[in-house]
Amino acid sequence: MTITTTPSEVRPGRRVRRSALLILLALPALAWAVVRLFGWEHGFLVQLVAFTPYAAAWSLVPLAIALLTRTWPAAAVAALATVLLAVAVLPRAVPDRDKGPATGVPITVMTVNMFIGAADPAAVVRLVREHDVSVLAVQEFTPESAAGLSAAGLDELLPHHALADEIGTTGSGLYSRFPLTDQGSRRGDGGGLQDGNLQAYATIQPPGAGPVFLESAHPLAPYALAAEQAWRSDLEALPRADQAGPPKLILGDFNSTLDHAPLRETISHGYRDAAAATGKGLIGTWGPYDGLPIPPVTLDHILVDKRIGVRETSVHSVSGSDHRALVATVTLPATA
């Protein structure tokens, strides 16, 4: 019997190849982390960066392999990617210590994309009733949606309206238990590709609270490269909460996640994301879409002025819609 062994001089070459392979596996996650960290998403990366939480999960695979095989250079690269992605993603799963004022006037608000009017009006009204919703924002709001919600009894629960319904995907609306003032709508930037989305707005003043500005947000989706600038313009045009005026609640389908730099820039102007503040910022609100194997992402948000407290949030499926409804209970500043 002949026993052969691999010459010792070959083994370093094998280790080098293994290390190179693992580094190649880790580099995409590291590149993703760098793009996310510096807000460098442009072109096709705008859509891709929405899936950053999944990239964070993937980054654990090359890290685990590198650690198990004691391939330390690859482990260092993979660990850097994992840490950067974890810092970006994990805070959304941990409730904030500071969720704003805990005392004041509590109300519950809700937003839902009606999916070009296909969402079941009865399901929407049922959520409004079950959660004692005082303000409802709707997007992709068509005349059929308005008629369906009215027939399902929404007017009895939320009798005050600021509606900008429109055929197609561009309509929006606000329903309120409280009287509305200064209501209207503004049209976003369609980028020359289509009409921009209408965004209804109004001011409420619940008993015991001061005025609060509301807007049903629906920036244009970055569905094509040519739509990217319009998407950025729409996000930039959202009201800032650090300006003079009443506290603000911006609710809607932002066509953006917290991994998109333009949305983070908007939030930095005096807002907190309600779901992230309550540790529920990783719950997907859109997808899978049209039966395609697209994992859910969080496109729907309730941006809460820091002068307003956040108590809790929840996410609910709505039959007929490709989005889920987002519900938040907030605390408005009380008047003296």
BELHU-V421808 format. One record per residue. N is the residue number from 1. RES is the residue in one letter. SS is DSSP state (h for helix, s for strand, l for the rest). Layout:
n=N res=RES ss=SS
n=N res=RES ss=SS
//
This chain:
n=1 res=M ss=l
n=2 res=T ss=l
n=3 res=I ss=l
n=4 res=T ss=l
n=5 res=T ss=l
n=6 res=T ss=l
n=7 res=P ss=l
n=8 res=S ss=h
n=9 res=E ss=h
n=10 res=V ss=h
n=11 res=R ss=h
n=12 res=P ss=h
n=13 res=G ss=h
n=14 res=R ss=h
n=15 res=R ss=h
n=16 res=V ss=h
n=17 res=R ss=h
n=18 res=R ss=h
n=19 res=S ss=h
n=20 res=A ss=h
n=21 res=L ss=h
n=22 res=L ss=h
n=23 res=I ss=h
n=24 res=L ss=h
n=25 res=L ss=h
n=26 res=A ss=h
n=27 res=L ss=h
n=28 res=P ss=h
n=29 res=A ss=h
n=30 res=L ss=h
n=31 res=A ss=h
n=32 res=W ss=h
n=33 res=A ss=h
n=34 res=V ss=h
n=35 res=V ss=h
n=36 res=R ss=h
n=37 res=L ss=h
n=38 res=F ss=h
n=39 res=G ss=l
n=40 res=W ss=l
n=41 res=E ss=l
n=42 res=H ss=l
n=43 res=G ss=l
n=44 res=F ss=l
n=45 res=L ss=h
n=46 res=V ss=h
n=47 res=Q ss=h
n=48 res=L ss=h
n=49 res=V ss=h
n=50 res=A ss=h
n=51 res=F ss=h
n=52 res=T ss=h
n=53 res=P ss=h
n=54 res=Y ss=h
n=55 res=A ss=h
n=56 res=A ss=h
n=57 res=A ss=h
n=58 res=W ss=h
n=59 res=S ss=h
n=60 res=L ss=h
n=61 res=V ss=h
n=62 res=P ss=h
n=63 res=L ss=h
n=64 res=A ss=h
n=65 res=I ss=h
n=66 res=A ss=h
n=67 res=L ss=h
n=68 res=L ss=h
n=69 res=T ss=l
n=70 res=R ss=l
n=71 res=T ss=l
n=72 res=W ss=h
n=73 res=P ss=h
n=74 res=A ss=h
n=75 res=A ss=h
n=76 res=A ss=h
n=77 res=V ss=h
n=78 res=A ss=h
n=79 res=A ss=h
n=80 res=L ss=h
n=81 res=A ss=h
n=82 res=T ss=h
n=83 res=V ss=h
n=84 res=L ss=h
n=85 res=L ss=h
n=86 res=A ss=h
n=87 res=V ss=h
n=88 res=A ss=h
n=89 res=V ss=h
n=90 res=L ss=h
n=91 res=P ss=h
n=92 res=R ss=h
n=93 res=A ss=h
n=94 res=V ss=l
n=95 res=P ss=l
n=96 res=D ss=l
n=97 res=R ss=l
n=98 res=D ss=l
n=99 res=K ss=l
n=100 res=G ss=l
n=101 res=P ss=l
n=102 res=A ss=l
n=103 res=T ss=l
n=104 res=G ss=l
n=105 res=V ss=s
n=106 res=P ss=s
n=107 res=I ss=s
n=108 res=T ss=s
n=109 res=V ss=s
n=110 res=M ss=s
n=111 res=T ss=s
n=112 res=V ss=s
n=113 res=N ss=s
n=114 res=M ss=l
n=115 res=F ss=l
n=116 res=I ss=l
n=117 res=G ss=l
n=118 res=A ss=l
n=119 res=A ss=l
n=120 res=D ss=l
n=121 res=P ss=h
n=122 res=A ss=h
n=123 res=A ss=h
n=124 res=V ss=h
n=125 res=V ss=h
n=126 res=R ss=h
n=127 res=L ss=h
n=128 res=V ss=h
n=129 res=R ss=h
n=130 res=E ss=h
n=131 res=H ss=l
n=132 res=D ss=l
n=133 res=V ss=l
n=134 res=S ss=l
n=135 res=V ss=s
n=136 res=L ss=s
n=137 res=A ss=s
n=138 res=V ss=s
n=139 res=Q ss=s
n=140 res=E ss=l
n=141 res=F ss=l
n=142 res=T ss=l
n=143 res=P ss=h
n=144 res=E ss=h
n=145 res=S ss=h
n=146 res=A ss=h
n=147 res=A ss=h
n=148 res=G ss=h
n=149 res=L ss=h
n=150 res=S ss=h
n=151 res=A ss=h
n=152 res=A ss=l
n=153 res=G ss=l
n=154 res=L ss=h
n=155 res=D ss=h
n=156 res=E ss=h
n=157 res=L ss=h
n=158 res=L ss=l
n=159 res=P ss=l
n=160 res=H ss=s
n=161 res=H ss=s
n=162 res=A ss=s
n=163 res=L ss=s
n=164 res=A ss=s
n=165 res=D ss=l
n=166 res=E ss=l
n=167 res=I ss=l
n=168 res=G ss=l
n=169 res=T ss=l
n=170 res=T ss=l
n=171 res=G ss=l
n=172 res=S ss=s
n=173 res=G ss=s
n=174 res=L ss=s
n=175 res=Y ss=s
n=176 res=S ss=s
n=177 res=R ss=l
n=178 res=F ss=l
n=179 res=P ss=l
n=180 res=L ss=l
n=181 res=T ss=s
n=182 res=D ss=s
n=183 res=Q ss=s
n=184 res=G ss=s
n=185 res=S ss=s
n=186 res=R ss=s
n=187 res=R ss=s
n=188 res=G ss=l
n=189 res=D ss=l
n=190 res=G ss=l
n=191 res=G ss=l
n=192 res=G ss=l
n=193 res=L ss=l
n=194 res=Q ss=l
n=195 res=D ss=l
n=196 res=G ss=l
n=197 res=N ss=l
n=198 res=L ss=s
n=199 res=Q ss=s
n=200 res=A ss=s
n=201 res=Y ss=s
n=202 res=A ss=s
n=203 res=T ss=s
n=204 res=I ss=s
n=205 res=Q ss=l
n=206 res=P ss=l
n=207 res=P ss=l
n=208 res=G ss=l
n=209 res=A ss=s
n=210 res=G ss=l
n=211 res=P ss=l
n=212 res=V ss=s
n=213 res=F ss=s
n=214 res=L ss=s
n=215 res=E ss=s
n=216 res=S ss=s
n=217 res=A ss=s
n=218 res=H ss=l
n=219 res=P ss=l
n=220 res=L ss=l
n=221 res=A ss=l
n=222 res=P ss=l
n=223 res=Y ss=l
n=224 res=A ss=l
n=225 res=L ss=h
n=226 res=A ss=h
n=227 res=A ss=h
n=228 res=E ss=h
n=229 res=Q ss=h
n=230 res=A ss=h
n=231 res=W ss=h
n=232 res=R ss=h
n=233 res=S ss=h
n=234 res=D ss=h
n=235 res=L ss=h
n=236 res=E ss=h
n=237 res=A ss=l
n=238 res=L ss=l
n=239 res=P ss=l
n=240 res=R ss=l
n=241 res=A ss=l
n=242 res=D ss=l
n=243 res=Q ss=l
n=244 res=A ss=l
n=245 res=G ss=l
n=246 res=P ss=l
n=247 res=P ss=s
n=248 res=K ss=s
n=249 res=L ss=s
n=250 res=I ss=s
n=251 res=L ss=s
n=252 res=G ss=s
n=253 res=D ss=s
n=254 res=F ss=l
n=255 res=N ss=l
n=256 res=S ss=l
n=257 res=T ss=l
n=258 res=L ss=l
n=259 res=D ss=l
n=260 res=H ss=l
n=261 res=A ss=h
n=262 res=P ss=h
n=263 res=L ss=h
n=264 res=R ss=h
n=265 res=E ss=h
n=266 res=T ss=h
n=267 res=I ss=h
n=268 res=S ss=l
n=269 res=H ss=l
n=270 res=G ss=l
n=271 res=Y ss=s
n=272 res=R ss=s
n=273 res=D ss=s
n=274 res=A ss=h
n=275 res=A ss=h
n=276 res=A ss=h
n=277 res=A ss=h
n=278 res=T ss=l
n=279 res=G ss=l
n=280 res=K ss=l
n=281 res=G ss=l
n=282 res=L ss=l
n=283 res=I ss=l
n=284 res=G ss=l
n=285 res=T ss=l
n=286 res=W ss=s
n=287 res=G ss=l
n=288 res=P ss=l
n=289 res=Y ss=l
n=290 res=D ss=l
n=291 res=G ss=l
n=292 res=L ss=l
n=293 res=P ss=l
n=294 res=I ss=l
n=295 res=P ss=l
n=296 res=P ss=l
n=297 res=V ss=s
n=298 res=T ss=l
n=299 res=L ss=l
n=300 res=D ss=s
n=301 res=H ss=s
n=302 res=I ss=s
n=303 res=L ss=s
n=304 res=V ss=s
n=305 res=D ss=s
n=306 res=K ss=l
n=307 res=R ss=l
n=308 res=I ss=l
n=309 res=G ss=s
n=310 res=V ss=s
n=311 res=R ss=s
n=312 res=E ss=s
n=313 res=T ss=s
n=314 res=S ss=s
n=315 res=V ss=s
n=316 res=H ss=s
n=317 res=S ss=s
n=318 res=V ss=l
n=319 res=S ss=l
n=320 res=G ss=l
n=321 res=S ss=l
n=322 res=D ss=l
n=323 res=H ss=s
n=324 res=R ss=s
n=325 res=A ss=s
n=326 res=L ss=s
n=327 res=V ss=s
n=328 res=A ss=s
n=329 res=T ss=s
n=330 res=V ss=s
n=331 res=T ss=s
n=332 res=L ss=s
n=333 res=P ss=l
n=334 res=A ss=s
n=335 res=T ss=l
n=336 res=A ss=l
//
